[in-house]
Amino acid sequence: MKKTFYSLLFIAVSVLCIHAEAQTAADSVRTNGVITISQTDAIPWMKRYQADIDKYVAENKTLKDRSCDALFLGSSSINLWHNIYNDLAPLHLIRRSYGGATLRDMLYNYKVIASGYRPKQIVIYVENDLCGCSQEISVGKVYDLFRLFVQKLQKEYPGIPVYMMAFKPSVARTAELAHQIAINNLLSDYARETKNLYFLDITKGMYDASGKLDASLFGPDGLHMTQKGYDIWTAQIKPILMKNAGK
């Protein structure tokens, strides 16, 4: 949860006497008035889904075999894919997704959700860094965070294919479409330039024949998908993952 603290900083400087002998006219600063400072305490915000992380910590302690055909990382669009194990069967999956995950807290939680597994391939889907909310960051920063996250994965899992799923369009985030297109273009280019990194454009099947976003793919909140939406994703993702897994 975001905790914002407002403080009023009053600075009244009439005479600067410290090291006066070394000062010049240009060194002297006189400030009168009020400066409003807004400060975000980042750690509590990044730990807002700590219950989910604690659950994965407990699961990892009892997970005797950390090998899998695919390790799925990301946010609620992965977490709420309720039929993912059936849809992608016979692939053996490990899923480490949670709530409104962002790349920022995924990096913070990297050791729990992404480290120490033995995947044949890794799939990432996370869209909440561009959310149209107060915690949104710029497209450029999102791109930098993706590259940092991918670099950590590729250092730990050299030679393992990493798949970045495109930011999906949605009814609820229509205002974010331009940002989504921009980051998708950047990630597509990044994948083309980086060995063992691939971009999955799952957006193509989400538009109807007239080019309009198919609203029937989404639930009441206009953001999270129905099984119909996941069927489109399955049709595009499964053949690729099956081939890499040798199944």
Residue pairs with C-beta under 8 A, 6 or more apart in sequence:
1 44
1 45
1 48
2 40
2 45
2 134
2 135
3 40
3 41
3 44
3 45
4 38
4 39
4 40
5 38
5 39
5 41
6 36
6 37
6 38
7 37
7 39
8 34
8 35
8 36
9 34
9 35
9 37
10 34
11 31
11 32
11 35
12 31
12 32
13 29
13 30
13 31
14 30
16 23
16 27
16 28
16 29
45 105
45 135
46 104
46 105
46 108
46 109
47 53
47 105
47 108
48 99
48 100
48 105
49 98
49 99
49 100
49 101
49 105
52 98
52 99
53 98
53 109
53 112
53 113
56 96
56 98
56 112
56 113
57 112
60 66
60 112
60 116
66 94
66 116
66 117
66 118
67 92
67 117
67 118
67 119
68 92
68 93
68 94
68 117
68 118
68 119
68 120
69 91
69 92
69 93
69 119
69 120
69 121
69 241
69 244
69 245
69 247
70 88
70 91
70 92
70 93
70 94
70 119
70 120
70 121
70 122
70 123
70 241
70 245
71 93
71 94
71 96
71 114
71 117
71 119
71 121
71 122
71 123
72 78
72 84
72 93
72 94
72 95
72 96
72 97
72 122
72 123
72 125
73 96
73 97
73 106
73 113
73 114
73 122
73 123
73 124
73 125
73 126
74 97
74 101
74 106
74 123
74 124
74 125
74 126
74 165
75 97
75 98
75 99
75 100
75 101
75 102
75 125
75 126
75 127
75 128
76 97
76 98
76 99
76 100
76 101
76 224
77 125
77 127
77 168
77 224
77 225
78 84
78 95
78 97
78 125
79 95
79 97
79 98
79 99
80 224
80 225
81 87
81 230
81 233
83 227
83 230
84 93
84 95
84 230
85 93
87 230
87 231
87 234
87 238
88 234
88 237
88 238
88 241
90 247
91 238
91 241
91 242
91 245
91 247
94 117
94 119
96 112
96 113
96 114
97 125
98 113
100 128
100 131
101 126
101 128
102 126
102 128
102 129
102 135
103 126
103 129
103 142
103 145
103 146
103 149
104 129
104 137
104 145
106 113
106 114
106 126
106 149
107 145
107 148
107 149
107 152
110 149
110 152
114 122
114 152
114 153
114 156
115 156
119 157
119 160
120 160
120 161
120 244
120 245
121 160
121 161
121 162
121 163
121 241
121 244
121 245
122 153
122 157
122 160
122 161
122 162
122 163
123 163
123 165
123 200
123 237
123 241
124 149
124 150
124 162
124 163
124 164
124 165
125 165
127 167
127 168
127 180
129 136
129 137
129 141
129 142
129 145
130 136
130 137
130 139
130 142
130 167
130 173
130 176
130 179
130 180
130 183
131 173
131 176
132 173
132 175
132 176
139 179
139 182
139 183
139 186
142 183
143 183
143 186
143 187
143 190
146 164
146 183
146 187
146 190
147 190
150 162
150 164
150 190
150 194
150 197
153 160
153 162
154 160
154 162
154 196
154 197
159 196
160 196
161 196
161 197
161 198
161 244
162 196
162 197
162 198
163 198
163 199
163 200
163 237
163 240
164 187
164 191
164 197
164 198
164 199
164 200
165 200
165 202
165 233
165 237
166 180
166 184
166 187
166 188
166 199
166 200
166 201
166 202
166 203
167 180
167 183
167 184
167 203
168 180
168 202
168 203
168 206
168 225
169 177
169 180
169 203
169 206
169 213
170 213
170 218
170 222
170 223
171 213
171 215
171 218
171 222
171 223
172 218
172 221
172 222
172 223
173 180
173 223
184 199
184 201
184 203
187 199
188 199
188 201
190 197
190 199
191 197
191 198
191 199
192 199
198 240
200 236
200 237
200 240
202 232
202 233
202 236
202 237
204 236
205 232
205 235
205 236
206 213
206 214
206 217
206 229
206 232
207 213
207 214
208 214
215 222
216 226
216 228
217 225
217 226
217 228
217 229
217 232
218 224
218 225
218 226
218 229
219 225
219 226
225 233
